[in-house]
């Protein structure tokens, strides 16, 4: 007998950002957009005020029991209420509300961990506001890794219907990338990505492409030796472990339509090498996916957007895509486990 999947846990994000607005818009359009059922972890008062200000006809229903979400969602947006300590003004972050932002993340994470929710979708946070109230992690992803008590760092993927990219190095200066690249970092990113493609995206034989660091993938060492010294040795070892992974290729020819048909994800060597192509192809619908967690977690691929908060300008497309992808990943993960060849 097939059971109905649990709803998705959606966090508030920074209350002064666009998270509450795009949550309202996703529910308002949930029937036409085929949005999966979700429960909002955050301030119900905030949602009601924003709905009124935006003239958005979204009924809000406070809940305590997540098992009630399925019955409520067709007619009202279910909210597990987390009151704000201070009034929130769109566009102006207030560190006094940091504890509520963290509580929303912690409670939503717990709901997914204990099976009351099927996946976690996080609205954008403002780290500076959280640092002022004791937040001690570099970012959202590291916080979730700590809550999940995992030994190895998670891996970031940006995904859309047309492209999946994984940056091996992320938020570091370009001049530091070469020094940070190692066989170990490439092996970790590739193996976590491979396993996620199997378990979360239901791809039976994942194919990985690898972008070279240097122009023309180093051109035999004439334009840099990182491909020879680091990237190719890592790829060779991965091939020996049974992964379907190609030799590093010139990044400038990896992202056109015909090339995208030859792989399921691309390992990129630095942040912009990954994010520029996917944001060019799918700026409004790209999704940030955290791989390597024991739970499914996605996020819209944008920030708090304080500059447009409260102005009815926020586009909910990325959040809607994040909700749909989280539901698909949770469904894939619930199927019988597909072992990789090197398990």
PENORBEL-V318192 format. One record per run of one state. SS is the DSSP state (helix for helix, strand for strand, loop for the rest). FROM is the first residue (numbers start at 1). LEN is the number of residues. If there is no record, write none. Layout:
ss:from:len
SS:FROM:LEN
SS:FROM:LEN
This chain:
ss:from:len
loop:1:7
strand:8:4
loop:12:7
helix:19:10
loop:29:1
helix:30:4
loop:34:4
strand:38:5
loop:43:1
helix:44:10
loop:54:6
strand:60:3
loop:63:3
helix:66:8
loop:74:3
strand:77:5
loop:82:7
strand:89:1
loop:90:2
strand:92:1
loop:93:2
helix:95:19
loop:114:5
strand:119:4
loop:123:4
helix:127:5
loop:132:8
helix:140:9
loop:149:6
strand:155:5
loop:160:4
strand:164:4
loop:168:6
helix:174:7
loop:181:2
helix:183:17
loop:200:7
strand:207:5
loop:212:3
helix:215:7
loop:222:4
helix:226:15
loop:241:3
strand:244:2
loop:246:3
strand:249:1
loop:250:1
helix:251:3
loop:254:3
helix:257:4
loop:261:4
strand:265:4
loop:269:2
helix:271:11
loop:282:5
strand:287:5
loop:292:5
strand:297:4
loop:301:5
helix:306:3
loop:309:8
helix:317:18
loop:335:9
